[in-house]
Amino acid sequence: MEKRIWDSSNCLDLAAEYRRLEWCLIPLDGKKPRNKWRMYQSRVSTIEQHRVWWQAGCPANIGLVTGAISKLVVVDVDGQEGMESLRLAGITLPDTVTVETGGGGWHYYYKYPECGVKTRAGILDKIDIRAEGGLVVAPPSIHPETGKVYRFADGKAPGKIEIAQFPQELLKSLNEPSPAKQPGQTLEYVLEGVPEGKRDEMLFRYACRLKGMKLVRAEVEYLVSGAAARCTPPFPQKEAIAKVESAWKYTANAIEHEASIDIVTAAELASMELPEMKWIIEGLLPVGFTLLAGNPKVGKSWMALQIAYSVALGRNLLADSGLEEEGPECEKGEALVLALEDNRRRLHDRLSQLGIKGYAVPPENSKTVGLRWKGVIYGNPATLHLATQWPSMKNGCVEKIEAFLDEHPAVRLIVIDVIQRVVSREGKQPMYHEDYNSITPLQNLARRRGIAMLGVHHTRKQSSDDPMETVSGSHGITGVPDCILVLHNKRKREAKLYITGRDIAEQKELAVKHNKNGSWTIVGDAERHFISNERQAILNLLREKGPMKPKSIAEALDGNDSTIRSHLSSMLSKELLEKDKSGNYSVANELSIDWSKVRHLQHKQ
């Protein structure tokens, strides 16, 4: 292999070379796996997944899964202290593929032996073994603390040197307890013979200690399971894994890693060029968690399905007002709809109404068949996935979504209709805390994976002038989402769509129409579209007569002077009217707005 390839700083290029070596890769944030990765201990990640993980704009380090899946064992030598430990033990490592880590140490790559080797920390002082259940950071990753690059040592890259057999001296050491881990010396061996009544506490403490040693989750689960098996009587493995889960939650709340604290001055922040907000559908659906709330039977499920359909086609169907031959583009990708209040028959009927009639030509010929924007059939995307059942948050909802995303790395949107089917209150905390904590994992997942997640929700029966107050539940429900959409019936087949969010500069209300085929269409600004008869009369008069004073308007319309003035004041504040220095009112400049673009919603930097 040419030297220039292994010296490349392009993760995607090196990932392709690693794939040719049949090594299994995963993305890392620093040294921590970005996604759930247990599945990749038995299944090699695909080239398609690599393209998503390491494409431009998606920075991530490369993690190499060790063990049988990659046929590799890596000896992790931590600096000169590790080298001295090997020297004192009389062990000389054979020449092999070698990586200089960004932290001043070395990774020595060896062939995975037929007898098998499990990951083990501290086999000697400053010496770890990364094998089954483990991973290492691979070139050209960046060390999260030093900022230095992981690189292959000169002449020690794959293809420049053969990967050697795993040293017999180390293999023998792995089969013998080290002096530091004799019975009675560490918690792992104290657990041997621990009676009932004390196993829970000891296993939890052991899991916390291992996590504090910066072992990855899979390594901790393996070691805790082994310790549980040595208890008297043996502690159930499922419950042992639950102790690891508790340790992860406890340490996450009690101990914050130093690298997670990022402090900047106001002057530094003001001078930074930060990336613009990323939209899946511009002005409507950002990356992160969006809540879509609406009255019963208002058509919110139809809207959510149409939004997912838009992403699958790469066309914003919601904004197709008939002004153009084709609607505006949006970010195209796969979409998953969890229609948890529907069955397949109802979904089949809805898809048919929206224009998805089944494949017109063999699906292998095209992922989108029969695309006709103005016709009955918009398209039949094989990239729109649907499910009518999904586990709750307590039973692995997030983990199941993570696994689906790993299988379908092109997913850009996941719809949960409705969120009550996956989250629930237990009554153990105040309502606000339970509502807030139930949605936060979904938001964190969406942000971490760079996708949009749309949760469908209900509104209260009580009306309110503030759309946010109509959302069912406590303020914890509305406190988490990055964007909130509230859909309210206004009149037959027409409704208001209220849009607000952290990064949306100004709250907006759109007039939307529920078409007979079930689809929704944006028809304009709600304030202008749903204007009252009295205010419409004022607009018509001023358009016909030109600027007028309040008294003249009241006389012309035969209206109450006080009422007319109240209407004028309100219409002025909503920028429907303008007022000159002489006190004359006129119709505000009515620009021709291209609602199909929906550009007016974009946050101006």
DOZAMAR-649216 format. One record per residue (C-alpha): residue number from 1; residue in three letters; x, y, z. Coordinates in Angstrom, 2 decimals, decimal comma. Layout:
<sites>
k:r:px:py:pz
NUM:ALA:X:Y:Z
...
</sites>
This chain:
<sites>
k:r:px:py:pz
1:MET:0,00:0,00:0,00
2:GLU:1,36:3,42:-0,90
3:LYS:2,59:5,49:1,98
4:ARG:0,56:8,50:0,95
5:ILE:-2,69:6,59:1,51
6:TRP:-1,92:5,78:5,13
7:ASP:-0,75:9,35:5,74
8:SER:-4,07:10,74:4,52
9:SER:-6,09:12,94:6,87
10:ASN:-9,34:11,98:5,13
11:CYS:-11,27:9,59:7,36
12:LEU:-13,44:8,33:4,51
13:ASP:-10,37:7,41:2,43
14:LEU:-8,80:5,45:5,28
15:ALA:-12,12:3,85:6,16
16:ALA:-12,21:2,45:2,62
17:GLU:-8,73:0,98:3,09
18:TYR:-9,69:-0,53:6,46
19:ARG:-12,79:-2,04:4,85
20:ARG:-10,57:-3,79:2,29
21:LEU:-8,69:-5,33:5,21
22:GLU:-12,07:-6,56:6,52
23:TRP:-11,78:-4,53:9,72
24:CYS:-14,98:-3,41:11,40
25:LEU:-15,29:0,35:11,97
26:ILE:-17,58:2,63:13,99
27:PRO:-17,67:6,43:14,43
28:LEU:-16,33:7,97:17,64
29:ASP:-16,79:11,30:19,37
30:GLY:-13,30:11,64:20,79
31:LYS:-12,78:8,13:22,18
32:LYS:-16,46:7,46:22,87
33:PRO:-18,67:5,56:20,38
34:ARG:-21,08:7,98:18,74
35:ASN:-23,81:5,33:18,44
36:LYS:-24,76:2,00:19,98
37:TRP:-22,10:-0,43:18,79
38:ARG:-22,62:-3,82:20,41
39:MET:-24,04:-5,17:17,13
40:TYR:-20,73:-4,44:15,39
41:GLN:-18,96:-7,02:17,52
42:SER:-20,68:-9,62:15,35
43:ARG:-21,44:-7,71:12,12
44:VAL:-19,09:-5,65:9,97
45:SER:-20,25:-2,11:9,23
46:THR:-20,99:-1,34:5,58
47:ILE:-19,43:1,06:3,07
48:GLU:-22,76:2,93:2,88
49:GLN:-22,66:3,51:6,63
50:HIS:-19,06:4,74:6,37
51:ARG:-20,10:7,33:3,78
52:VAL:-22,72:8,72:6,13
53:TRP:-20,49:8,62:9,21
54:TRP:-17,47:10,28:7,61
55:GLN:-18,97:12,41:4,85
56:ALA:-18,12:16,13:4,65
57:GLY:-19,65:18,06:7,51
58:CYS:-19,98:15,00:9,77
59:PRO:-16,66:14,95:11,67
60:ALA:-15,98:11,83:13,69
61:ASN:-12,99:9,81:14,76
62:ILE:-12,58:6,23:13,53
63:GLY:-13,07:3,42:16,00
64:LEU:-11,71:-0,03:15,14
65:VAL:-13,66:-2,88:16,75
66:THR:-11,18:-5,47:17,98
67:GLY:-11,66:-9,17:18,54
68:ALA:-12,92:-11,91:16,24
69:ILE:-14,94:-9,53:14,01
70:SER:-11,74:-7,81:12,77
71:LYS:-9,41:-10,74:13,56
72:LEU:-7,27:-8,34:15,63
73:VAL:-5,85:-8,01:19,12
74:VAL:-4,32:-4,67:20,02
75:VAL:-1,77:-4,19:22,78
76:ASP:-2,24:-0,67:24,18
77:VAL:1,05:0,63:25,63
78:ASP:0,65:3,85:27,58
79:GLY:3,87:5,83:27,03
80:GLN:7,30:5,09:28,41
81:GLU:5,83:3,77:31,66
82:GLY:4,13:1,02:29,67
83:MET:7,35:0,22:27,86
84:GLU:9,13:-0,08:31,20
85:SER:6,45:-2,51:32,45
86:LEU:7,06:-4,75:29,43
87:ARG:10,82:-4,59:30,00
88:LEU:10,50:-5,54:33,68
89:ALA:8,22:-8,44:32,75
90:GLY:10,79:-9,66:30,21
91:ILE:8,37:-9,26:27,30
92:THR:9,53:-8,04:23,88
93:LEU:6,70:-7,22:21,49
94:PRO:7,22:-8,61:17,96
95:ASP:7,37:-6,09:15,11
96:THR:3,93:-5,60:13,65
97:VAL:1,54:-2,91:12,40
98:THR:1,96:-0,09:14,91
99:VAL:0,07:3,14:15,59
100:GLU:1,49:6,14:17,40
101:THR:-1,43:7,39:19,49
102:GLY:-2,23:11,04:19,98
103:GLY:-1,59:10,61:23,70
104:GLY:2,06:9,58:23,46
105:GLY:1,57:5,82:23,51
106:TRP:1,49:3,00:20,99
107:HIS:-1,02:0,46:19,65
108:TYR:0,48:-2,82:18,46
109:TYR:-1,81:-4,80:16,11
110:TYR:-1,65:-8,63:16,27
111:LYS:-3,57:-11,50:14,73
112:TYR:-6,50:-12,74:16,78
113:PRO:-5,56:-16,22:18,14
114:GLU:-7,80:-19,25:17,62
115:CYS:-8,13:-19,72:21,38
116:GLY:-9,74:-16,29:21,64
117:VAL:-8,77:-13,29:23,76
118:LYS:-11,05:-10,99:25,74
119:THR:-10,43:-7,33:26,43
120:ARG:-8,58:-6,78:29,69
121:ALA:-7,37:-3,59:31,33
122:GLY:-4,17:-3,42:33,35
123:ILE:-2,63:-6,77:32,46
124:LEU:0,59:-4,97:33,41
125:ASP:1,07:-1,46:34,65
126:LYS:0,04:0,89:31,78
127:ILE:-0,62:-2,10:29,50
128:ASP:-4,14:-2,94:28,26
129:ILE:-5,34:-5,61:25,85
130:ARG:-8,10:-4,65:23,40
131:ALA:-9,71:-7,75:21,92
132:GLU:-13,19:-9,29:22,16
133:GLY:-15,62:-6,64:23,44
134:GLY:-13,16:-3,79:22,89
135:LEU:-12,14:-1,10:20,43
136:VAL:-9,27:1,27:19,70
137:VAL:-9,00:4,68:18,08
138:ALA:-7,54:4,38:14,58
139:PRO:-5,68:6,82:12,28
140:PRO:-6,27:9,57:11,22
141:SER:-8,36:10,33:14,33
142:ILE:-7,63:13,31:16,57
143:HIS:-6,86:12,80:20,26
144:PRO:-9,64:14,64:22,17
145:GLU:-7,27:16,02:24,82
146:THR:-3,95:16,67:23,07
147:GLY:-5,31:17,49:19,61
148:LYS:-2,61:15,27:18,07
149:VAL:-3,23:12,85:15,22
150:TYR:-3,17:9,06:15,48
151:ARG:-0,76:7,89:12,76
152:PHE:0,97:4,70:11,65
153:ALA:4,60:4,56:12,70
154:ASP:7,14:4,83:9,89
155:GLY:7,25:1,56:7,97
156:LYS:4,60:0,02:10,25
157:ALA:1,43:0,67:8,24
158:PRO:-0,67:-2,20:6,81
159:GLY:0,97:-3,49:3,66
160:LYS:4,36:-2,18:4,78
161:ILE:4,72:-4,87:7,42
162:GLU:2,94:-8,13:8,17
163:ILE:0,61:-8,35:11,15
164:ALA:2,40:-10,62:13,62
165:GLN:1,02:-13,42:15,76
166:PHE:-0,16:-12,42:19,25
167:PRO:2,81:-12,84:21,66
168:GLN:2,73:-16,10:23,62
169:GLU:4,14:-14,36:26,71
170:LEU:1,11:-12,06:26,84
171:LEU:-1,26:-14,92:26,08
172:LYS:0,16:-16,80:29,06
173:SER:-0,18:-13,70:31,25
174:LEU:-3,84:-13,38:30,29
175:ASN:-4,51:-16,87:31,64
176:GLU:-2,94:-16,09:35,01
177:PRO:-4,21:-13,58:37,59
178:SER:-1,81:-10,68:37,85
179:PRO:-0,35:-9,86:41,31
180:ALA:-2,52:-6,76:41,48
181:LYS:-5,68:-8,87:41,08
182:GLN:-5,19:-11,74:43,52
183:PRO:-8,26:-12,75:45,56
184:GLY:-8,92:-10,22:48,26
185:GLN:-6,91:-7,47:46,53
186:THR:-9,57:-5,92:44,27
187:LEU:-13,34:-5,63:44,20
188:GLU:-13,54:-8,07:41,26
189:TYR:-12,21:-10,90:43,41
190:VAL:-13,89:-9,78:46,62
191:LEU:-17,14:-10,53:44,76
192:GLU:-16,17:-14,19:44,67
193:GLY:-18,27:-15,77:47,39
194:VAL:-20,30:-12,61:48,20
195:PRO:-23,55:-13,83:49,80
196:GLU:-27,08:-12,77:48,94
197:GLY:-28,04:-9,38:50,32
198:LYS:-24,72:-7,75:49,45
199:ARG:-24,36:-8,64:45,77
200:ASP:-26,41:-5,69:44,49
201:GLU:-24,33:-3,03:46,23
202:MET:-20,98:-4,65:45,42
203:LEU:-21,76:-5,10:41,73
204:PHE:-22,98:-1,52:41,47
205:ARG:-19,79:-0,23:43,12
206:TYR:-17,69:-2,40:40,80
207:ALA:-19,50:-1,03:37,73
208:CYS:-18,96:2,55:38,93
209:ARG:-15,26:1,89:39,46
210:LEU:-14,82:0,40:36,00
211:LYS:-16,60:3,32:34,37
212:GLY:-14,34:5,66:36,34
213:MET:-11,39:3,87:34,70
214:LYS:-12,81:5,10:31,34
215:LEU:-13,65:1,64:30,05
216:VAL:-16,32:1,59:27,36
217:ARG:-19,79:0,29:28,17
218:ALA:-19,35:-3,12:26,51
219:GLU:-16,13:-3,77:28,44
220:VAL:-17,80:-2,89:31,75
221:GLU:-20,78:-5,14:30,99
222:TYR:-18,43:-8,02:30,23
223:LEU:-16,41:-7,61:33,44
224:VAL:-19,47:-7,07:35,66
225:SER:-21,15:-10,14:34,17
226:GLY:-18,06:-12,19:34,97
227:ALA:-17,98:-10,88:38,54
228:ALA:-21,70:-11,61:38,93
229:ALA:-21,11:-15,23:37,92
230:ARG:-18,59:-15,60:40,78
231:CYS:-21,06:-14,49:43,45
232:THR:-22,57:-17,05:45,81
233:PRO:-25,07:-17,91:44,50
234:PRO:-24,33:-16,49:41,02
235:PHE:-26,05:-13,17:40,36
236:PRO:-28,43:-13,18:37,32
237:GLN:-26,72:-11,71:34,26
238:LYS:-29,74:-9,60:33,25
239:GLU:-29,77:-7,95:36,67
240:ALA:-26,00:-7,48:36,51
241:ILE:-26,38:-5,53:33,25
242:ALA:-29,04:-3,44:35,01
243:LYS:-26,40:-2,53:37,63
244:VAL:-24,18:-1,25:34,82
245:GLU:-27,10:0,83:33,53
246:SER:-27,58:2,29:37,01
247:ALA:-23,86:3,04:37,28
248:TRP:-23,93:4,84:33,93
249:LYS:-26,88:7,00:35,02
250:TYR:-25,38:7,67:38,43
251:THR:-21,96:8,63:37,17
252:ALA:-23,47:10,69:34,36
253:ASN:-25,24:12,82:36,96
254:ALA:-22,56:12,77:39,63
255:ILE:-19,34:13,02:37,62
256:GLU:-18,93:15,20:34,55
257:HIS:-15,87:14,48:32,45
258:GLU:-13,54:17,46:32,26
259:ALA:-13,56:17,41:28,45
260:SER:-17,33:18,04:28,42
261:ILE:-16,88:21,49:30,02
262:ASP:-16,37:24,06:27,30
263:ILE:-16,10:27,66:28,51
264:VAL:-15,64:30,64:26,21
265:THR:-15,64:34,36:26,82
266:ALA:-18,33:36,61:25,37
267:ALA:-15,70:38,22:23,13
268:GLU:-14,58:34,82:21,80
269:LEU:-18,15:33,69:21,17
270:ALA:-19,03:36,96:19,40
271:SER:-16,10:36,52:17,02
272:MET:-16,91:32,90:16,14
273:GLU:-18,42:31,94:12,79
274:LEU:-21,03:29,41:13,83
275:PRO:-22,83:27,15:11,36
276:GLU:-26,32:28,16:10,32
277:MET:-29,31:26,28:11,62
278:LYS:-29,76:23,06:9,64
279:TRP:-33,22:22,43:8,18
280:ILE:-34,64:19,18:6,84
281:ILE:-37,59:21,18:5,47
282:GLU:-36,63:24,84:5,45
283:GLY:-38,52:27,00:7,91
284:LEU:-40,61:24,10:9,16
285:LEU:-38,56:21,11:10,29
286:PRO:-35,06:21,60:11,77
287:VAL:-32,57:18,98:12,88
288:GLY:-33,55:18,08:16,44
289:PHE:-36,89:17,34:18,07
290:THR:-40,07:19,03:16,79
291:LEU:-43,47:18,74:18,47
292:LEU:-46,63:18,81:16,30
293:ALA:-49,71:19,30:18,47
294:GLY:-53,31:19,58:17,32
295:ASN:-56,95:19,10:18,17
296:PRO:-58,47:15,63:17,80
297:LYS:-59,40:14,84:14,18
298:VAL:-57,79:18,06:12,90
299:GLY:-55,55:16,06:10,57
300:LYS:-52,20:16,19:12,35
301:SER:-51,44:12,55:11,48
302:TRP:-52,09:13,37:7,82
303:MET:-49,70:16,32:8,06
304:ALA:-46,99:14,23:9,78
305:LEU:-47,30:11,52:7,10
306:GLN:-47,13:14,14:4,35
307:ILE:-44,00:15,68:5,87
308:ALA:-42,35:12,24:5,93
309:TYR:-43,48:11,68:2,34
310:SER:-41,89:15,03:1,41
311:VAL:-38,53:13,96:2,83
312:ALA:-38,69:10,61:1,01
313:LEU:-39,32:12,46:-2,28
314:GLY:-37,02:15,41:-1,62
315:ARG:-39,94:17,78:-2,38
316:ASN:-41,89:19,89:0,10
317:LEU:-45,44:18,80:-0,73
318:LEU:-46,86:20,98:2,05
319:ALA:-45,64:24,12:0,30
320:ASP:-46,98:23,15:-3,15
321:SER:-49,52:25,92:-3,69
322:GLY:-49,90:25,32:-7,41
323:LEU:-47,83:28,41:-8,25
324:GLU:-45,06:26,37:-9,83
325:GLU:-44,77:23,29:-11,95
326:GLU:-42,84:21,67:-9,12
327:GLY:-42,79:22,32:-5,40
328:PRO:-39,59:23,47:-3,66
329:GLU:-36,91:20,95:-2,84
330:CYS:-36,13:19,78:0,69
331:GLU:-33,39:17,52:2,00
332:LYS:-34,03:14,09:0,52
333:GLY:-33,51:10,97:2,58
334:GLU:-35,21:7,99:4,10
335:ALA:-38,00:8,50:6,64
336:LEU:-39,56:6,28:9,29
337:VAL:-43,15:6,81:10,48
338:LEU:-44,18:5,12:13,72
339:ALA:-47,97:5,21:13,24
340:LEU:-48,74:3,79:16,66
341:GLU:-52,47:4,59:16,63
342:ASP:-53,02:3,06:13,18
343:ASN:-53,10:-0,36:11,60
344:ARG:-51,84:-1,40:8,17
345:ARG:-55,26:-1,14:6,54
346:ARG:-55,73:2,46:7,65
347:LEU:-52,20:3,35:6,56
348:HIS:-52,79:1,67:3,20
349:ASP:-55,89:3,83:2,67
350:ARG:-54,07:7,01:3,63
351:LEU:-51,15:6,31:1,32
352:SER:-53,57:5,58:-1,50
353:GLN:-55,34:8,91:-0,95
354:LEU:-52,03:10,77:-0,95
355:GLY:-51,17:9,24:-4,33
356:ILE:-49,08:6,20:-3,49
357:LYS:-50,74:3,44:-5,49
358:GLY:-47,99:0,81:-5,48
359:TYR:-45,10:0,26:-7,86
360:ALA:-45,82:1,15:-11,47
361:VAL:-42,56:-0,50:-12,63
362:PRO:-40,28:-3,02:-10,91
363:PRO:-38,90:-1,38:-7,73
364:GLU:-35,31:-2,32:-8,53
365:ASN:-35,43:0,04:-11,52
366:SER:-36,00:3,11:-9,37
367:LYS:-36,45:4,02:-5,74
368:THR:-39,07:6,61:-6,70
369:VAL:-41,55:5,44:-9,31
370:GLY:-44,06:7,52:-11,29
371:LEU:-43,10:10,99:-9,96
372:ARG:-45,65:13,49:-11,30
373:TRP:-45,92:16,64:-9,22
374:LYS:-49,19:17,90:-10,72
375:GLY:-50,73:14,49:-11,38
376:VAL:-52,52:12,11:-9,08
377:ILE:-49,35:10,14:-8,31
378:TYR:-46,48:12,10:-6,80
379:GLY:-44,27:9,08:-6,38
380:ASN:-43,87:5,70:-4,75
381:PRO:-40,77:5,95:-2,56
382:ALA:-39,17:2,78:-1,24
383:THR:-37,42:5,08:1,24
384:LEU:-40,56:5,75:3,31
385:HIS:-40,75:3,15:6,09
386:LEU:-43,78:2,57:8,32
387:ALA:-44,40:0,69:11,56
388:THR:-47,54:0,33:13,66
389:GLN:-45,81:-1,10:16,75
390:TRP:-42,72:0,06:18,64
391:PRO:-41,34:-0,50:22,15
392:SER:-41,84:2,16:24,81
393:MET:-39,00:4,19:26,34
394:LYS:-38,87:1,74:29,24
395:ASN:-38,56:-1,22:26,87
396:GLY:-35,87:0,05:24,50
397:CYS:-37,47:2,67:22,24
398:VAL:-34,27:4,69:21,83
399:GLU:-32,11:1,60:21,38
400:LYS:-34,48:0,28:18,69
401:ILE:-34,32:3,62:16,85
402:GLU:-30,52:3,60:17,11
403:ALA:-30,43:0,11:15,56
404:PHE:-32,75:1,21:12,73
405:LEU:-30,55:4,23:12,03
406:ASP:-27,48:2,01:11,90
407:GLU:-29,24:-0,21:9,35
408:HIS:-30,54:2,82:7,39
409:PRO:-27,87:5,56:7,61
410:ALA:-29,68:7,72:5,02
411:VAL:-32,63:8,36:7,37
412:ARG:-33,32:12,09:7,81
413:LEU:-36,66:12,01:9,67
414:ILE:-38,43:9,85:12,22
415:VAL:-42,10:10,53:13,05
416:ILE:-43,60:9,26:16,31
417:ASP:-47,41:9,37:16,11
418:VAL:-48,24:9,77:18,96
419:ILE:-45,54:10,30:21,56
420:GLN:-47,81:9,11:24,38
421:ARG:-47,40:5,61:22,97
422:VAL:-43,68:5,57:23,80
423:VAL:-43,49:7,83:26,88
424:SER:-45,56:7,69:30,03
425:ARG:-45,70:9,21:33,49
426:GLU:-44,96:7,03:36,52
427:GLY:-46,03:9,54:39,15
428:LYS:-42,69:9,33:40,98
429:GLN:-41,69:12,92:40,19
430:PRO:-43,49:16,24:39,65
431:MET:-45,35:16,31:36,32
432:TYR:-42,98:18,90:34,82
433:HIS:-39,90:16,76:35,52
434:GLU:-41,49:13,59:34,14
435:ASP:-42,65:15,34:30,96
436:TYR:-39,26:16,99:30,46
437:ASN:-37,25:13,85:31,12
438:SER:-39,48:11,69:28,92
439:ILE:-38,75:13,71:25,76
440:THR:-35,12:14,71:26,38
441:PRO:-33,66:11,30:25,29
442:LEU:-35,45:11,64:21,94
443:GLN:-34,10:15,15:21,46
444:ASN:-30,57:14,04:22,37
445:LEU:-30,82:11,15:19,90
446:ALA:-31,99:13,45:17,07
447:ARG:-29,21:15,98:17,68
448:ARG:-26,52:13,32:18,05
449:ARG:-27,51:11,59:14,82
450:GLY:-28,13:14,83:12,89
451:ILE:-31,74:13,97:12,00
452:ALA:-35,18:15,49:12,57
453:MET:-37,61:13,79:14,92
454:LEU:-41,28:14,81:14,78
455:GLY:-43,46:13,89:17,75
456:VAL:-47,22:14,10:17,25
457:HIS:-49,14:15,23:20,33
458:HIS:-52,57:16,42:21,43
459:THR:-53,88:19,83:22,55
460:ARG:-56,16:20,59:25,48
461:LYS:-59,90:21,04:25,16
462:GLN:-59,62:24,49:26,76
463:SER:-58,96:27,30:24,30
464:SER:-56,32:30,00:24,81
465:ASP:-55,03:33,04:22,96
466:ASP:-51,54:31,59:23,36
467:PRO:-51,14:28,46:21,18
468:MET:-48,41:27,16:23,49
469:GLU:-50,89:27,05:26,36
470:THR:-53,13:24,68:24,41
471:VAL:-50,51:21,90:24,24
472:SER:-51,55:19,04:26,50
473:GLY:-49,39:18,35:29,54
474:SER:-47,08:20,49:31,66
475:HIS:-44,58:23,08:30,46
476:GLY:-42,05:20,23:30,44
477:ILE:-43,60:19,07:27,16
478:THR:-43,03:22,43:25,46
479:GLY:-39,72:23,18:27,20
480:VAL:-37,68:20,52:25,40
481:PRO:-38,46:20,69:21,63
482:ASP:-36,28:22,67:19,26
483:CYS:-39,38:23,59:17,27
484:ILE:-43,12:23,51:18,07
485:LEU:-45,97:23,35:15,55
486:VAL:-49,56:23,83:16,77
487:LEU:-52,42:23,05:14,38
488:HIS:-55,85:24,56:15,15
489:ASN:-59,11:24,30:13,23
490:LYS:-60,29:27,70:12,02
491:ARG:-63,07:26,94:9,57
492:LYS:-64,11:24,08:7,30
493:ARG:-61,00:22,39:5,83
494:GLU:-58,81:25,33:6,90
495:ALA:-56,64:25,75:9,96
496:LYS:-53,89:27,83:11,52
497:LEU:-50,39:26,37:11,80
498:TYR:-48,47:28,15:14,54
499:ILE:-44,66:27,81:14,32
500:THR:-42,14:28,75:16,98
501:GLY:-38,72:27,55:18,14
502:ARG:-35,46:28,46:19,81
503:ASP:-33,74:29,41:16,56
504:ILE:-36,75:30,80:14,71
505:ALA:-36,38:34,55:15,00
506:GLU:-40,09:35,29:14,92
507:GLN:-43,19:33,26:15,69
508:LYS:-45,32:32,64:12,61
509:GLU:-48,89:31,62:11,89
510:LEU:-49,72:30,14:8,50
511:ALA:-53,09:29,47:6,95
512:VAL:-53,22:25,84:5,76
513:LYS:-55,86:23,92:3,84
514:HIS:-56,76:20,26:4,35
515:ASN:-57,42:18,96:0,85
516:LYS:-59,96:16,27:0,00
517:ASN:-57,22:13,72:-0,66
518:GLY:-55,95:14,18:2,92
519:SER:-52,94:16,32:2,02
520:TRP:-52,27:19,76:3,47
521:THR:-51,27:22,91:1,58
522:ILE:-49,95:26,25:2,82
523:VAL:-52,20:28,99:1,43
524:GLY:-50,75:32,11:3,04
525:ASP:-50,24:34,16:6,16
526:ALA:-52,93:33,36:8,74
527:GLU:-53,48:36,97:9,81
528:ARG:-54,29:38,03:6,28
529:HIS:-56,18:34,88:5,32
530:PHE:-58,45:34,62:8,36
531:ILE:-59,29:38,31:8,66
532:SER:-62,73:39,19:10,08
533:ASN:-65,50:40,66:7,92
534:GLU:-65,15:44,05:9,64
535:ARG:-61,42:44,25:9,02
536:GLN:-61,80:42,97:5,48
537:ALA:-64,28:45,78:4,86
538:ILE:-61,69:48,31:6,07
539:LEU:-59,06:46,87:3,72
540:ASN:-61,45:46,90:0,77
541:LEU:-62,42:50,54:1,47
542:LEU:-58,81:51,74:1,73
543:ARG:-57,83:49,85:-1,41
544:GLU:-60,65:51,60:-3,26
545:LYS:-60,47:55,11:-1,74
546:GLY:-56,85:55,38:-0,68
547:PRO:-55,57:56,86:2,63
548:MET:-58,30:57,94:5,08
549:LYS:-58,64:59,13:8,67
550:PRO:-60,45:56,99:11,28
551:LYS:-63,52:59,23:11,40
552:SER:-63,94:59,09:7,62
553:ILE:-63,56:55,31:7,66
554:ALA:-66,22:54,95:10,35
555:GLU:-68,62:57,18:8,40
556:ALA:-68,04:55,35:5,12
557:LEU:-68,68:51,96:6,75
558:ASP:-71,47:53,23:8,99
559:GLY:-69,57:51,81:11,96
560:ASN:-68,95:52,75:15,58
561:ASP:-66,03:55,20:15,78
562:SER:-64,50:53,54:18,86
563:THR:-64,76:50,06:17,34
564:ILE:-63,22:51,23:14,06
565:ARG:-60,30:52,84:15,89
566:SER:-59,73:49,61:17,83
567:HIS:-59,63:47,63:14,56
568:LEU:-57,25:50,16:13,01
569:SER:-54,88:50,00:15,96
570:SER:-54,80:46,22:15,90
571:MET:-54,35:46,06:12,10
572:LEU:-51,52:48,60:12,35
573:SER:-49,70:46,50:14,95
574:LYS:-50,06:43,43:12,71
575:GLU:-48,65:45,41:9,77
576:LEU:-51,84:45,09:7,74
577:LEU:-52,08:48,91:7,63
578:GLU:-49,73:51,88:7,54
579:LYS:-50,22:55,30:9,13
580:ASP:-48,68:58,54:7,87
581:LYS:-47,74:61,66:9,83
582:SER:-51,15:63,21:9,13
583:GLY:-52,99:60,32:10,77
584:ASN:-54,21:58,78:7,50
585:TYR:-54,42:54,98:7,29
586:SER:-53,63:53,01:4,14
587:VAL:-53,16:49,37:3,21
588:ALA:-49,67:48,14:3,94
589:ASN:-47,50:47,18:1,00
590:GLU:-48,88:43,78:-0,02
591:LEU:-45,95:41,99:-1,55
592:SER:-46,55:39,00:-3,74
593:ILE:-45,39:36,22:-1,44
594:ASP:-44,28:32,97:-3,00
595:TRP:-45,67:30,63:-0,36
596:SER:-44,27:27,61:-2,14
597:LYS:-40,80:28,70:-1,02
598:VAL:-41,75:29,42:2,60
599:ARG:-38,52:31,42:2,82
600:HIS:-40,05:33,97:5,20
601:LEU:-39,71:31,47:8,02
602:GLN:-35,94:31,11:7,85
603:HIS:-34,02:32,57:10,78
604:LYS:-31,97:35,54:9,60
605:GLN:-28,47:35,43:10,95
</sites>
